[in-house]
Amino acid sequence: MKSYKVGIVGIGAVGSEMVKILRQRKFPIEELRVLARRERDEEIAGEVLHVTPADAPNAFDGLDFALFAGTEGSKGASQTHGWKAAEQGVVCIDNGDDFRMDDRVPLIVPEVNPDALSGHQNLIANPNCSTIIALMALGPLYKERKIKRIIASTYQSVSGSGQAAVDELDGQVRAWAAGEDVTAKVYPHPIAFNTIPHIGGLKEELPGYYSEELKMRNEMRKILGDDDIQVCCTCVRVPTFYSHAESINVEFEDDLSPDEAREILQGAAGVTVADDPANAVYPMPLDGEGADDVLVGRIRRDETAPNSLALFVVGDNIRKGAALNTVQIAEAMI
């Protein structure tokens, strides 16, 4: 089997997870090169990796793939290096949001729209974590019944904001338990024992909506190739460390029964159906943490609209919502 020279750009939570997944899935690697802002050594899962500055001369030379590990809202690495590396023949797969809606750039969930990789220009975008998690459930259903309308409410863990947010939630819980003052820096309000319906910045494109909510709408339409789908999202930060949960109501053009939906999802790659509410079996963030599959349950009719179902979906935002999806794109290309 041919082996490849792979670069990881950024070595925070997502970049570290990419390294672990590449090793776990035995991606055929000739060389693994880690690029970041400054030179140093990093230990990941017992492996010591040398980090080279991404702006060093020839940092991307000879690479077959460059996996950009930027988190939501981070800017810089792919903007600075992405197209330059792509023009040198490096296949760049970007986890950040800089190029997702660029017409030149395919936006890929490998289980949903791998055909969109055709004709790529060496730059491919990884969708928003919440979009990936939703479409792992909705994509297989869309292939059987066209979707007219989606209403989604998300319950997003703090790891989606980076390690500082994980540390802040941990510190706030400890402070509360000790009877100390709870302070907030990462978010505008304390997140411990709270929910904050505010992810991203307000967008003039659609007044009253935050950027995370528009990302889900716009990215769903691009990935499914259907601008006629009506999408309304409310994205909420909740006090869990890992895994995003989503309550989704979906209206189809034609009827799809809960049993039919379960059968479709049980046969879908990357999906685990957890749907036995009588025995308290349903998707939960603790079960999604560290899992490759997205969990789907609470599949039932939505009686408020014709041809509609309600679902509850959970996925690990750092794993399938970021690092794993990026690696799977590279796997699809080889």
Buried (B, 14 or more C-beta within 10 A) or exposed (E): EEEBBBBBBBBBBBBBBBBBBBBEEEBEBEEBBBBBEEEEEBEBEEEEBEBBEBEEEEBBEEBBBBBBBBBBBBEEBBBEBBBEBBEBEBBBBBBBBBBBBEEEBBBBBBBBBBEBBEEBBBBBBBBBBBBBBBBBBBBBBBEEBBBBBBBBBBBBBBBBBBEEBBEBBEBBBEBBEEEEEBEBEBBEEBBBEBEBEBBBEBBEEEEEBBBBBBBBBBBBBBBBEEEEBEBBBBBBBBBBBBBBBBBBBBBBEEEBEBEBBBEBBEEBEBBBBBBEEEEEBBBBBEBBBEBBBBBBBBBBBBEEBEBBBBBBBBBBBBBBBBBBBBBBBBEEBE
